[in-house]
Amino acid sequence: MNFLKNAVIAMTGVAVIFLGVNSVSAESLKTLETKWGAPKSVKELASGVERRIYGEKDVEVGYFYFLIKDGEVVDRGTIQNLDKVEVKTNKHEMSGLMSSYFKGNNTTIADLKAKYGEPVNKSTYDNGMERIVFGPKDAVVGYNVFVVVNGTVIDQGTTNLLIEDAIEVEGPMVSPFMAKWYKNHPKSVAFLTQKYGKAVSVKEYKNGMKKMVFGSKDAETGYNFFIIKNGQVIDRGFQNSQS
């Protein structure tokens, strides 16, 4: 399977949403590494294409990757895992985008309380960072969550879980960026089955959402999965297993 062709098709919406562009602008590898630094992972793909993963893992979207051919960026997107096995530890993984923002915009816990009121949940990582969650819970993106060190915000995201390691019994994690994209580009379950055929697995959550996985498995990206709410797609991604 031509990975580049499929990646371009699959991640077009993600590229538009996450990086704020309508298409992949001409950018050299040298310019890319000036902005992002050394890559976390480099993998040779088919047709002379190289996939490079950069930055810290974002709490919602994962890592950012760029596809390079002949020294130029030809596509970009996000991916949940590096090519090496990740070791889970009780510490916050920084978002490259939001952590950069808060470096230049000093925000304190007092600022958060003035805006959101009292937090609905607090927890502390092994390294001393605090995870502070504010409500109310939005039906699409969940709660606002902030990571704080010495009273100052260093990162921000959204979550459906009050506790970091809670089991997703109520519903799946949903990317607010993808939810917004699908709101503007609606796709139904009927559209998915017409395009991909019958789902290889379907998981139903207590909040009524469904996770539908479609095959066959791609050698690079795995299976396509989609999160469904009220018969409409609100999120998508890739995974290695059918379940």
Secondary structure, 3 states (H helix, E strand, C coil): CCHHHHHHHHHHHHHHHHHCCCCCCCCEHHHHHHHHCCCCEEEECHHHCEEEEEEEEECCCEEEEEEEECCEEEEEEEECCCCCCCCCCCCCCCCHHHHHHHHHCCCEHHHHHHHHCCCCEEEECCCCCEEEEEEEEECCCEEEEEEEECCEEEEEEEECCCCCCCCCCCCCCCCHHHHHHHHHCCCEHHHHHHHHCCCCEEEECCCCCEEEEEEEEECCCEEEEEEEECCEEEEEEEECCCC
